[in-house]
Amino acid sequence: MQILSIQSAVAYGHAGNSAAVFPMQRIGVEVLPVYTVAFSNHTGYGAWRGPVMDPADVADVITGVEERGAFGSLDAVLSGYQGSEGIADVIIDAVARVKSQNPDALYACDPVMGNAKSGCFVAPAIPDLLRDKVVPAADIITPNQFELGFLTGTSPDTVESTLASADAARAMGPRTVLVTSVERPDRPNGTIEMMAVDDAGAWIVQTPYLPMKANGSGDVTAALFTSHYARTGDAADSLARTASSVFGLLEQTHAAGTKELQLVEAQEHYANPRMEFAPRRLR
């Protein structure tokens, strides 16, 4: 399996491709990473150095990959943090060219824009571009609950309203929606959930909530779910594997007491997830 991953990169710590590439490689995916920014560290530190890549340079790298004959063998394109507004057109164009050579290739968009606690943390034009141009071109999207609400103009909070919002997102174009950081008011204390919806049905999985800030965990989640789903087409199994792997990563990071994900140390959780969280079918 081969995936073209168009995301940010950081030198220190793990975010964007610097979080997504290794877990995909560990489960047997050949990853072709293309960078939208080259930062010293993720922006959650409040200070960072390094450039936002010019969209023309990103497009040039992608063209070089195409010239090597790679597009026809790609199983998926994955995009995450876009950096600048011009990257949207580059991604959409790349997806169209990949699909022209392999119509079965999937495009998975992680619509990175913010979260409920911090609000939006991307350039002001990015959320509208994601909603209006990028998401409609996607086969899979992996928003958190906050991002799903922005994309659909809804206020998901309960299971029912989150499911309705996922259906509204599917009506925009993508057939498969993974919703992360689902926090419904009536959930058991100390838990958090993820929901997956596709043509075959809808499922929700619950894991313990760990009291920590985990920058990059959403990038790992999107990468693993995309990889599993591209391989099997089974949303419930992909959800179960992703939830188990990501919880294992977060549990190990929390136990280590570090700010950065224990991405390498937790690799066994990607290769051999414990599968301890069973998704519940919603419909």
PyMOL commands that set and color helices and strands:
alter all, ss='L'
color gray80, all
select helices_A, chain A and resi 17-26+43-45+55-67+71-73+87-101+126-137+145-152+159-170+217-232+235-256+267-271
alter helices_A, ss='H'
color red, helices_A
select strands_A, chain A and resi 2-10+30-39+76-79+106-109+114-115+119-120+140-141+176-182+191-198+201-208+280-281
alter strands_A, ss='S'
color yellow, strands_A
deselect
rebuild
show_as cartoon
